[in-house]
Amino acid sequence: MGVPQQLAERMNMAEQHEYLRARFSRRTMIRGGAVTLGAVAGGAFVPGATAQAATPTTTVTRTESVDGALVAPFGRHLAYGNDPRTEITVSWQVPVAVKNPFIRVGAQPWDLSRKIDAEVRTLYTPAGVGASADHTQYYVHAQLANLKPGKLYYYGVGHDGFDPAEPHLLGTLGTFTTAPAHKAPFTFTAFGDQGVSYHGLANDALILAQDPAFHLHAGDIAYGDPTGHGLASDTGFDSRVWDQFLYQTESVAKQVPWMPAYGNHDMEAWYSPNGYGGEEARWTLPDNGPDKKNLPGVYSFVYGNTAVISLDANDISFEIPANLGISGGTQTKWLQAQLEKYRAAQDVDFIVVFFHHCAYCTSTSHASEGGVRQEWVPLFEKYTVDLVINGHNHVYERTDVIKGGAVTKQLPIGGTAYPETDGVVYVTAGAAGRSLYAFSADQSYEGNVKDNDAVASFVCLKDGAQQKETVDWSRVRYLDYSFLRVDVTPAAKGRTATLKVRGIAETGEQVDHFTVARKAK
């Protein structure tokens, strides 16, 4: 992305950002008409962290626009606010500047009288930073609050000249359903490492068929940066890939909240010192994390009887250290506080944690992340986390039940884990669409079980070191495109609540299933 390799290897993410700004910002402003993150069509909007991180001293805002009737919104995607029962954000994209963007919301498709102004976050990428010529993207967001729990809403997004309430545009409407006020059965899905491809599109179609309440994306979202080292010298960066990705996922994300964690391919140095300025333009996520300035992808929410925690493993990654230590330890302290809070909460039975880098995986590409094992695994065990979902390795792999670095209970396909006494189960679901990796041992999955209690692997340590290990916890290994489906069933107090977890291949076949069980509060 424009920093010489020799320099980039010695720079962290913030230093690369400064280098790029010094090199390209002056030329950008001289060219005229340039728009950077923070410039807005139809109003002034700069998120607090982004205003400091990504906006140059002088901003030139584009004033030209085309007839709004000729511009159709695309790339709609939903995300929960801090309370999924009453808050949701609808986000979308327009290909050029438009005037007065808005959202209409109502209980019926023919009753969209409620009209709410939306905000535009404009993202400019100059030639030389990426693979394209100068490129400007317009992301639009409408944050909705005071909604009713468990209710289906209809919505349409528009702007001057394009009103979704007009009869000929009713086909552009979408829907969303808020989380219920009380415990009830529900399904969610998860994967990591999708990008833009036929396989990513196929997985989206299958996910939509599961009718999930929400979807978790465990990092490496679109692959605008295909190299993924977190270096400004990464080759092939192309911000336009995000346009393709959001268009691809719209069939699901326009009606299913798409909740991402950030991976190594999601750090883009041009936009901000932490690499997430582009992400802040594209997504509006819950803002209840420990450090919105540095870690905008860290947050939590509760749906029914299940607490979900999104973490940023770039902060503790030994393997890819561009953002190593960026939180100064605040993320881990926050995680502990969240785990303690949710484990004590009377309305929460299960805790699901998802993030990018794998705690336990035997793929030959990245294997296991030593930083995660050092910083977070002890907390997962202390607070008996029910399920950990990762990406990073482009495979499906599932562990036995692990505690203290050792198998406490083998968990065969169809088995049941009891986290309160047994330990934690880890699933790598990183085969959402990008090219697949490999295993050092034979595959072993439903209908093709080949148990192997001596799988050769390694752990990523500081300064690029790899520590070899032979593991006995790799219970399921599947090397094809797939995703995770989780069915949550609550129970009366004292009875057994369950997470039924299934690995589902792109073909629709089930390659793994197991149950996590816990006494309901």
FIVOKOL-387935 format. One record per residue (C-alpha): residue number from 1; residue in three letters; x, y, z. Coordinates in Angstrom, 2 decimals. Each point is the difference from the previous one (the first is absolute). Layout:
REM FIVOKOL-387935
R  nr rest      xx      yy      zz
R NUM  ala       X       Y       Z
...
END
This chain:
REM FIVOKOL-387935
R  nr rest      xx      yy      zz
R   1  met    0.00    0.00    0.00
R   2  gly    2.82    2.41   -0.73
R   3  val    2.64   -0.52    2.73
R   4  pro    3.33   -1.53   -1.04
R   5  gln    0.34   -3.55    1.33
R   6  gln    3.17    0.71    2.00
R   7  leu   -1.70    2.86    1.83
R   8  ala   -3.33   -1.76    0.48
R   9  glu    1.57   -2.97    1.75
R  10  arg    1.27    2.35    2.74
R  11  met   -3.25    1.99    0.36
R  12  asn   -3.07   -0.65    2.05
R  13  met   -3.43    0.89   -1.39
R  14  ala    0.03    3.60    1.32
R  15  glu    3.45    0.72   -1.48
R  16  gln   -1.10   -1.34   -3.38
R  17  his   -3.07    2.22    0.11
R  18  glu    2.15    3.08    0.63
R  19  tyr    2.32   -0.92   -2.88
R  20  leu   -2.87   -0.42   -2.44
R  21  arg   -1.66    3.24    1.05
R  22  ala    3.24    1.92   -0.42
R  23  arg    0.57   -1.48   -3.45
R  24  phe   -3.50    0.24   -1.48
R  25  ser   -2.01    2.67    1.85
R  26  arg    1.65    3.06   -1.62
R  27  arg   -0.41   -1.43   -3.48
R  28  thr   -3.60   -0.91    0.85
R  29  met   -0.97    3.53    0.96
R  30  ile    1.72    1.56   -3.03
R  31  arg   -1.99   -2.24   -2.35
R  32  gly   -3.25    1.56    1.33
R  33  gly   -3.36   -1.57    0.57
R  34  ala    1.55   -2.61    2.24
R  35  val   -2.02   -1.44    2.83
R  36  thr    1.41   -1.58    3.11
R  37  leu   -1.62   -1.82    2.88
R  38  gly   -2.05    2.59    1.82
R  39  ala   -1.16    1.96   -3.03
R  40  val   -3.73   -0.35   -0.40
R  41  ala   -2.56    0.46   -2.75
R  42  gly   -2.77    2.06    1.54
R  43  gly    1.42    0.62    3.48
R  44  ala    2.99   -0.15    2.30
R  45  phe    0.63   -3.34    1.64
R  46  val    3.25   -1.27    1.44
R  47  pro    0.03   -2.79    2.60
R  48  gly    2.06    1.06    3.02
R  49  ala    2.88   -2.43   -0.43
R  50  thr    0.06    0.33   -3.75
R  51  ala    0.02    3.77    0.10
R  52  gln    3.33   -0.12    1.80
R  53  ala    1.42   -2.92   -1.90
R  54  ala   -0.96    0.36   -3.61
R  55  thr   -0.97    3.57   -0.86
R  56  pro    2.77    2.29   -1.33
R  57  thr    0.28    3.64    1.02
R  58  thr   -1.80    1.17   -3.14
R  59  thr   -2.93   -1.90   -1.47
R  60  val   -1.47    0.76   -3.40
R  61  thr   -3.57   -1.22   -0.29
R  62  arg   -1.55   -0.96   -3.31
R  63  thr   -3.08    2.05   -0.77
R  64  glu   -0.95   -1.46   -3.36
R  65  ser   -2.65   -2.70   -0.11
R  66  val   -2.15   -1.70   -2.58
R  67  asp   -3.77   -0.29   -0.24
R  68  gly   -0.97   -2.13    2.99
R  69  ala   -2.61   -1.85   -2.05
R  70  leu    2.87   -1.57   -1.94
R  71  val    1.81   -1.30    3.09
R  72  ala   -1.06   -3.20    1.77
R  73  pro    1.35   -0.92    3.46
R  74  phe    1.78   -3.35    0.33
R  75  gly    1.97   -2.04    2.52
R  76  arg   -2.54    0.22    2.83
R  77  his    1.20   -1.56    3.24
R  78  leu   -1.41   -0.04    3.51
R  79  ala    1.71    0.06    3.38
R  80  tyr   -1.31    0.03    3.54
R  81  gly    0.46    2.93    2.33
R  82  asn    0.94   -0.55    3.63
R  83  asp   -3.44   -1.49    0.69
R  84  pro   -1.22   -2.31   -2.81
R  85  arg   -3.53    0.17    1.41
R  86  thr   -0.40    3.69   -0.77
R  87  glu    2.93    1.19   -2.16
R  88  ile    1.15   -0.79   -3.52
R  89  thr    2.01    1.79   -2.67
R  90  val   -0.81   -0.21   -3.69
R  91  ser    2.99    0.77   -2.22
R  92  trp    0.29    0.21   -3.76
R  93  gln    2.05    1.46   -2.82
R  94  val   -0.58    2.31   -2.95
R  95  pro    2.34    0.18   -2.99
R  96  val    0.03    3.82   -0.17
R  97  ala   -0.85    2.92    2.26
R  98  val   -3.72    0.40    0.70
R  99  lys   -2.05    2.60    1.84
R 100  asn   -1.84   -0.52    3.29
R 101  pro    0.25   -3.78    0.45
R 102  phe   -2.61   -1.55    2.30
R 103  ile   -1.67   -3.17    1.17
R 104  arg   -3.70   -0.77    0.23
R 105  val   -1.18   -2.47    2.66
R 106  gly   -3.40   -1.49    0.72
R 107  ala   -1.93   -3.02    1.22
R 108  gln   -1.39   -0.70   -3.48
R 109  pro    1.48    0.44   -3.48
R 110  trp   -2.83    2.37   -0.92
R 111  asp    0.50    2.10    3.14
R 112  leu    3.45    1.59   -0.09
R 113  ser   -0.99    3.42    1.27
R 114  arg    2.84    0.18    2.52
R 115  lys    2.91    1.70   -1.79
R 116  ile    3.39    0.41    1.68
R 117  asp    3.04    1.88   -1.31
R 118  ala    3.13   -2.06   -0.62
R 119  glu    3.68    0.91    0.21
R 120  val    2.60   -0.43   -2.72
R 121  arg    3.60   -1.03    0.62
R 122  thr    2.07    0.68   -3.06
R 123  leu    3.19   -1.97   -0.54
R 124  tyr    2.65    1.19   -2.45
R 125  thr    2.88   -2.16   -1.22
R 126  pro    2.57    1.70   -2.24
R 127  ala    1.82   -1.64   -2.86
R 128  gly    3.27   -1.45    1.26
R 129  val   -1.45   -1.17    3.29
R 130  gly   -1.94   -2.74   -1.75
R 131  ala   -0.30   -1.87   -3.24
R 132  ser   -2.60    2.38   -1.44
R 133  ala   -0.01    3.60   -1.11
R 134  asp   -1.38    2.59    2.44
R 135  his   -3.10   -1.59    1.48
R 136  thr   -2.74    1.43    2.22
R 137  gln   -2.55   -2.11    1.87
R 138  tyr   -3.18    1.23    1.68
R 139  tyr   -1.25   -2.00    2.97
R 140  val   -3.33    0.94    1.58
R 141  his   -1.22   -0.89    3.51
R 142  ala   -3.29    0.35    1.85
R 143  gln    0.03   -0.90    3.70
R 144  leu   -3.42   -1.03    1.29
R 145  ala   -0.91   -0.03    3.70
R 146  asn   -3.08   -0.40    2.20
R 147  leu   -1.18   -2.96   -2.06
R 148  lys   -2.30   -2.65    1.44
R 149  pro    1.54   -3.37    0.97
R 150  gly   -0.79   -3.04   -2.10
R 151  lys   -1.65    2.01   -2.77
R 152  leu    0.26   -0.21   -3.78
R 153  tyr    0.65    3.34   -1.71
R 154  tyr    0.00    1.00   -3.65
R 155  tyr    2.43    2.62   -1.26
R 156  gly    1.10    1.74   -3.16
R 157  val    3.04    2.16   -0.61
R 158  gly    0.12    2.97   -2.33
R 159  his    0.93    3.60   -0.74
R 160  asp   -1.32    2.95   -1.96
R 161  gly   -1.41   -1.44   -3.23
R 162  phe   -0.14   -3.60    1.30
R 163  asp   -2.79   -0.62    2.51
R 164  pro   -0.55   -3.68    0.90
R 165  ala   -3.61    0.80    0.97
R 166  glu   -0.84    0.63   -3.66
R 167  pro   -2.01   -2.92   -1.44
R 168  his    2.56   -0.83   -2.71
R 169  leu    2.78   -0.27    2.64
R 170  leu   -1.77   -2.23    2.53
R 171  gly    2.09   -2.90   -1.29
R 172  thr    3.06    1.63    1.58
R 173  leu   -1.34   -0.35    3.55
R 174  gly    1.71   -2.09    2.65
R 175  thr   -0.95   -1.36    3.41
R 176  phe    1.57   -0.57    3.39
R 177  thr   -1.19   -1.53    3.27
R 178  thr    1.13    1.26    3.39
R 179  ala    1.14   -2.41    2.71
R 180  pro   -2.70   -1.37    2.30
R 181  ala   -0.56    1.42    3.46
R 182  his    0.18   -3.46    1.58
R 183  lys    1.83   -3.28   -0.50
R 184  ala   -1.12   -1.90   -3.08
R 185  pro    1.56   -2.51   -2.41
R 186  phe    2.02    1.52   -2.86
R 187  thr    2.68   -0.79   -2.54
R 188  phe    3.15    1.88   -0.95
R 189  thr    2.69   -0.70   -2.58
R 190  ala    3.71    0.76   -0.15
R 191  phe    3.10   -0.17   -2.17
R 192  gly    3.20    1.89   -0.78
R 193  asp    2.13    0.86   -3.03
R 194  gln   -2.62    0.49   -2.68
R 195  gly    1.04    2.53   -2.61
R 196  val   -1.58    0.19   -3.44
R 197  ser   -0.40   -3.26   -1.90
R 198  tyr   -2.45   -2.58   -1.24
R 199  his    0.55   -1.97    3.20
R 200  gly   -0.69    3.04    2.15
R 201  leu   -3.23    0.57   -1.91
R 202  ala   -0.99   -3.65    0.37
R 203  asn    0.58    0.11    3.75
R 204  asp   -2.15    3.14    0.24
R 205  ala   -2.86   -1.80   -1.74
R 206  leu    0.25   -2.92    2.43
R 207  ile    0.17    2.32    3.00
R 208  leu   -3.14    1.80   -1.09
R 209  ala   -1.76   -3.38   -0.15
R 210  gln    0.81   -0.62    3.70
R 211  asp   -2.15    3.03    0.94
R 212  pro    2.49    1.22    2.63
R 213  ala   -0.74    2.75    2.48
R 214  phe    3.49    1.41   -0.67
R 215  his    3.27   -0.93   -1.66
R 216  leu    3.53    0.24    1.43
R 217  his    2.93    0.70   -2.34
R 218  ala    3.24   -0.90    1.78
R 219  gly    2.28    2.37   -1.90
R 220  asp    1.62    0.35   -3.43
R 221  ile   -3.20    1.35   -1.44
R 222  ala    0.41    1.20   -3.60
R 223  tyr    3.77   -0.29   -0.68
R 224  gly    0.41    3.50   -1.37
R 225  asp    3.57   -0.60    1.19
R 226  pro    0.74   -3.50   -1.35
R 227  thr    3.49   -0.22    1.54
R 228  gly   -1.12    0.40    3.60
R 229  his    3.29    0.68    1.77
R 230  gly   -1.28    3.27    1.39
R 231  leu    2.74    1.78   -1.95
R 232  ala   -0.41    3.02   -2.21
R 233  ser    2.18   -1.86   -2.49
R 234  asp   -2.65   -2.69   -0.40
R 235  thr   -0.58   -0.43   -3.71
R 236  gly   -3.26   -0.01   -1.87
R 237  phe   -2.03    2.20    2.37
R 238  asp   -3.22    1.02   -1.73
R 239  ser   -2.74    1.81    1.88
R 240  arg   -2.48   -0.83   -2.78
R 241  val   -0.06   -3.62    1.21
R 242  trp   -2.19    1.24    2.85
R 243  asp   -2.62    1.12   -2.53
R 244  gln   -0.07   -3.52   -1.41
R 245  phe   -0.11   -1.59    3.45
R 246  leu   -2.90    2.07    1.31
R 247  tyr   -1.92   -0.64   -3.20
R 248  gln    0.68   -3.75    0.32
R 249  thr   -1.14   -0.24    3.62
R 250  glu   -3.04    2.25   -0.32
R 251  ser   -2.39   -2.91   -0.53
R 252  val    0.70   -1.08    3.59
R 253  ala    1.23    3.13    1.75
R 254  lys   -3.00    2.16   -1.01
R 255  gln   -2.15   -2.10    2.34
R 256  val    2.43   -1.81    2.33
R 257  pro    2.28    2.13    2.24
R 258  trp    3.55   -0.63   -1.21
R 259  met    2.30    0.34    3.00
R 260  pro    3.72    0.03   -0.88
R 261  ala    3.21   -0.29    1.96
R 262  tyr    3.13    1.39   -1.66
R 263  gly    2.82   -2.14   -1.37
R 264  asn    3.45    0.66   -1.41
R 265  his   -1.35    0.64   -3.52
R 266  asp   -2.26    2.71    1.45
R 267  met    2.88    2.31    1.02
R 268  glu    0.34    2.68   -2.70
R 269  ala    2.75    2.48    0.85
R 270  trp   -1.01    2.94   -2.17
R 271  tyr   -3.20    0.88    1.83
R 272  ser    1.07    0.24    3.66
R 273  pro    2.90   -0.78    2.39
R 274  asn   -1.74   -3.16    1.25
R 275  gly   -0.82   -1.20   -3.53
R 276  tyr   -3.75   -0.01    0.67
R 277  gly   -1.03    3.40   -1.39
R 278  gly   -1.45   -1.71   -3.05
R 279  glu   -1.91   -2.43    2.20
R 280  glu   -1.48    2.88    1.97
R 281  ala   -1.30    1.47   -3.23
R 282  arg   -1.60   -3.28   -1.07
R 283  trp   -1.44   -1.33    3.27
R 284  thr   -1.89    1.31    3.01
R 285  leu    0.46   -2.52    2.82
R 286  pro   -0.87    0.05    3.70
R 287  asp    2.17    2.61    1.74
R 288  asn    0.21   -1.68    3.40
R 289  gly    3.58   -1.26   -0.41
R 290  pro    3.01    1.11    2.05
R 291  asp    1.75    2.24   -2.54
R 292  lys   -2.08    1.39   -2.86
R 293  lys    2.94    2.03   -1.30
R 294  asn    2.35   -2.93   -0.49
R 295  leu   -2.29   -3.05    0.04
R 296  pro   -3.33    0.81   -1.71
R 297  gly   -0.61   -3.70   -0.69
R 298  val   -0.11   -0.98    3.68
R 299  tyr   -3.52   -0.13    1.45
R 300  ser   -2.61   -2.26    1.56
R 301  phe   -3.74   -0.57   -0.15
R 302  val   -2.60   -2.32    1.51
R 303  tyr   -2.58   -1.83   -2.07
R 304  gly   -2.49   -2.03    2.00
R 305  asn    1.96   -2.12    2.47
R 306  thr    3.33    0.36   -1.85
R 307  ala    2.72    2.61    0.38
R 308  val    2.25    0.54   -3.02
R 309  ile    3.42    1.64    0.26
R 310  ser    2.01    1.25   -3.00
R 311  leu    3.75    0.41    0.55
R 312  asp    2.87    1.45   -2.07
R 313  ala    2.81   -2.54   -0.03
R 314  asn    2.26    2.35   -1.99
R 315  asp    0.63    1.62    3.39
R 316  ile    1.66   -3.15    1.36
R 317  ser    1.26   -1.75   -3.14
R 318  phe    3.61   -1.16    0.06
R 319  glu   -0.22   -1.28   -3.57
R 320  ile   -1.14    3.28   -1.62
R 321  pro    1.14    2.76    2.38
R 322  ala   -1.01    3.19   -1.86
R 323  asn   -2.46    0.88    2.79
R 324  leu    1.56   -2.06    2.78
R 325  gly   -0.63    1.71    3.34
R 326  ile   -2.13    2.79   -1.45
R 327  ser   -2.45   -0.12    2.93
R 328  gly    2.71    0.03    2.67
R 329  gly   -1.74   -2.92    1.69
R 330  thr   -3.39    1.66    0.31
R 331  gln   -1.68   -2.53   -2.28
R 332  thr    0.96   -2.95    2.19
R 333  lys   -1.13    1.84    3.14
R 334  trp   -3.30    0.82   -1.69
R 335  leu   -0.40   -3.62   -1.09
R 336  gln    0.42   -1.21    3.56
R 337  ala   -2.57    2.52    1.24
R 338  gln   -2.46   -1.03   -2.70
R 339  leu    0.42   -3.70    0.73
R 340  glu   -0.47    0.59    3.71
R 341  lys   -3.11    2.10   -0.62
R 342  tyr   -1.65   -2.41   -2.40
R 343  arg    0.80   -3.08    2.05
R 344  ala   -1.71    1.63    2.99
R 345  ala   -3.00    1.31   -1.99
R 346  gln   -3.22   -1.87    0.75
R 347  asp   -1.33    0.37   -3.53
R 348  val    3.15   -1.33   -1.73
R 349  asp    0.67   -3.73   -0.28
R 350  phe    2.55   -0.19   -2.82
R 351  ile    3.06    2.07   -0.91
R 352  val    1.28   -0.16   -3.58
R 353  val    3.28    1.75   -0.89
R 354  phe    1.15    0.57   -3.57
R 355  phe    3.13    1.55   -1.50
R 356  his    2.42   -0.62   -2.83
R 357  his    3.28   -1.69    0.97
R 358  cys   -0.32   -3.60    1.18
R 359  ala    0.61   -1.14    3.53
R 360  tyr    0.22   -3.62   -1.14
R 361  cys    0.40   -1.09   -3.61
R 362  thr    2.27   -2.38   -1.94
R 363  ser   -0.21    1.55   -3.47
R 364  thr    3.44    0.12   -1.59
R 365  ser   -0.33    3.71   -0.81
R 366  his   -0.54    1.85    3.29
R 367  ala   -0.74   -2.75    2.54
R 368  ser   -0.42    1.37    3.55
R 369  glu    0.60    3.55    1.28
R 370  gly    2.21    0.12    3.09
R 371  gly   -1.25    3.45    0.98
R 372  val   -3.58   -1.28    0.29
R 373  arg    1.09   -2.98    2.08
R 374  gln    2.00    2.27    2.30
R 375  glu   -2.49    2.85    0.45
R 376  trp   -3.52   -1.35   -0.43
R 377  val   -0.17   -3.77    0.33
R 378  pro    0.48    0.11    3.81
R 379  leu   -2.99    2.36    0.21
R 380  phe   -2.12   -2.21   -2.23
R 381  glu    0.70   -2.87    2.36
R 382  lys   -0.48    1.98    3.21
R 383  tyr   -3.44    1.21   -1.07
R 384  thr   -0.94   -3.25   -1.81
R 385  val   -0.66    1.54   -3.40
R 386  asp   -2.37   -2.25   -1.90
R 387  leu    1.28    0.40   -3.56
R 388  val    2.94    1.77   -1.69
R 389  ile   -0.24    0.67   -3.74
R 390  asn    3.02    0.97   -2.12
R 391  gly    0.98    0.52   -3.63
R 392  his    3.49    0.76   -1.42
R 393  asn    0.69   -3.59   -1.09
R 394  his   -2.05   -0.81   -3.10
R 395  val   -1.26   -3.33    1.26
R 396  tyr   -2.63   -1.47    2.29
R 397  glu    1.49   -1.45    3.16
R 398  arg   -1.47   -0.78    3.38
R 399  thr    1.76   -0.95    3.20
R 400  asp   -0.80   -2.34    2.83
R 401  val   -0.80    1.66    3.32
R 402  ile    3.16    1.77    1.19
R 403  lys    1.13    1.33    3.36
R 404  gly    3.48    0.93    1.13
R 405  gly    1.39   -0.82   -3.43
R 406  ala   -1.14   -3.62    0.19
R 407  val   -2.99   -2.04   -1.08
R 408  thr   -2.35   -0.50    2.94
R 409  lys   -2.57   -1.89   -2.03
R 410  gln   -0.03   -1.36   -3.52
R 411  leu   -2.93    1.43   -1.93
R 412  pro   -0.88   -2.31   -2.89
R 413  ile   -2.46    1.03   -2.68
R 414  gly   -3.40    0.05    1.67
R 415  gly    1.49    0.35    3.49
R 416  thr   -0.92    2.43    2.78
R 417  ala    2.29    2.42    1.87
R 418  tyr   -0.73    1.42    3.45
R 419  pro    2.15    3.16    0.33
R 420  glu   -0.68    0.42    3.72
R 421  thr    2.00   -3.15    0.71
R 422  asp    1.75   -0.99   -3.23
R 423  gly    1.55    3.06   -1.61
R 424  val   -0.29    1.90   -3.29
R 425  val   -0.69   -1.07   -3.60
R 426  tyr    1.68    1.96   -2.83
R 427  val   -1.22    0.08   -3.61
R 428  thr    1.93    1.37   -2.96
R 429  ala   -2.57    0.92   -2.66
R 430  gly    2.26    1.81   -2.45
R 431  ala   -1.10   -1.65   -3.25
R 432  ala   -2.62    2.56   -1.01
R 433  gly    1.28    0.78   -3.48
R 434  arg    3.72    0.67   -0.37
R 435  ser    2.44   -2.60   -1.33
R 436  leu    0.31   -2.99    2.30
R 437  tyr    3.03   -0.96    2.08
R 438  ala    1.22   -3.48    0.99
R 439  phe    0.40   -2.34    2.97
R 440  ser    3.01   -2.08    0.96
R 441  ala   -2.30   -2.92    0.88
R 442  asp   -2.87   -1.71   -1.78
R 443  gln   -3.38    1.62    0.00
R 444  ser   -2.46   -1.38    2.54
R 445  tyr   -3.64    1.02   -0.14
R 446  glu   -3.53   -1.37    0.15
R 447  gly   -0.19   -3.08   -2.23
R 448  asn    3.80   -0.08   -0.34
R 449  val    1.37   -0.31    3.53
R 450  lys    3.75   -0.55    0.28
R 451  asp    0.95    0.75    3.59
R 452  asn    3.60    1.06    0.50
R 453  asp    1.33    0.82    3.45
R 454  ala    3.46    0.99   -1.25
R 455  val   -0.40    2.84   -2.50
R 456  ala    3.12    2.01   -0.81
R 457  ser   -0.47    3.77    0.29
R 458  phe    1.54    3.21    1.38
R 459  val   -0.69    3.10    2.09
R 460  cys    0.90    3.51   -1.21
R 461  leu    2.26    1.75    2.52
R 462  lys    1.53    3.47    0.24
R 463  asp    2.37    1.31   -2.67
R 464  gly   -1.22   -2.49   -2.62
R 465  ala    1.07   -3.11    1.86
R 466  gln   -1.96   -3.24   -0.27
R 467  gln   -0.06   -2.62    2.69
R 468  lys   -0.73   -3.48   -1.25
R 469  glu   -2.54   -2.10    1.87
R 470  thr   -1.73   -3.35   -0.40
R 471  val   -3.61    0.27    1.06
R 472  asp   -2.77   -2.39    0.97
R 473  trp   -2.87    2.52    0.07
R 474  ser   -0.74    0.24   -3.75
R 475  arg   -3.24   -1.99   -0.19
R 476  val   -1.59    1.17   -3.29
R 477  arg    1.85    1.20   -3.10
R 478  tyr   -1.81    0.88   -3.22
R 479  leu    1.64    1.64   -3.00
R 480  asp   -2.71    1.58   -2.11
R 481  tyr   -2.27    3.04    0.08
R 482  ser   -2.29    0.05    3.01
R 483  phe   -1.59    2.00    2.80
R 484  leu   -1.32   -0.44    3.52
R 485  arg   -3.64   -0.25    1.09
R 486  val   -0.88    0.26    3.70
R 487  asp   -3.50   -0.76    1.33
R 488  val   -0.60    1.46    3.45
R 489  thr   -2.68   -1.60    2.18
R 490  pro   -0.73    1.60    3.39
R 491  ala   -1.47   -1.91    2.90
R 492  ala   -1.81    0.59    3.27
R 493  lys    2.16    0.77    3.02
R 494  gly    2.00   -3.04    1.07
R 495  arg   -0.64   -1.89   -3.21
R 496  thr    2.47   -0.44   -2.85
R 497  ala    0.37    2.70   -2.63
R 498  thr    1.92   -0.93   -3.14
R 499  leu    2.04    1.30   -2.90
R 500  lys   -0.25   -2.46   -2.87
R 501  val    2.95    0.76   -2.26
R 502  arg    0.26   -1.24   -3.56
R 503  gly    2.66    0.34   -2.68
R 504  ile   -1.72    0.26   -3.39
R 505  ala    1.80   -0.34   -3.31
R 506  glu   -0.62    2.10   -3.09
R 507  thr   -1.79   -3.06   -1.41
R 508  gly   -2.50    0.17    2.87
R 509  glu    1.37   -3.18    1.57
R 510  gln    0.65   -0.13    3.73
R 511  val    3.67   -0.64    0.78
R 512  asp   -0.11    0.36    3.80
R 513  his   -2.46    0.34    2.84
R 514  phe    0.29    0.18    3.76
R 515  thr   -1.86    1.46    2.97
R 516  val    1.02    2.39    2.76
R 517  ala   -2.20   -0.41    3.07
R 518  arg   -0.40    2.08    3.14
R 519  lys   -2.55    0.28    2.82
R 520  ala   -2.24    2.99   -0.60
R 521  lys   -0.11    2.75    2.60
END
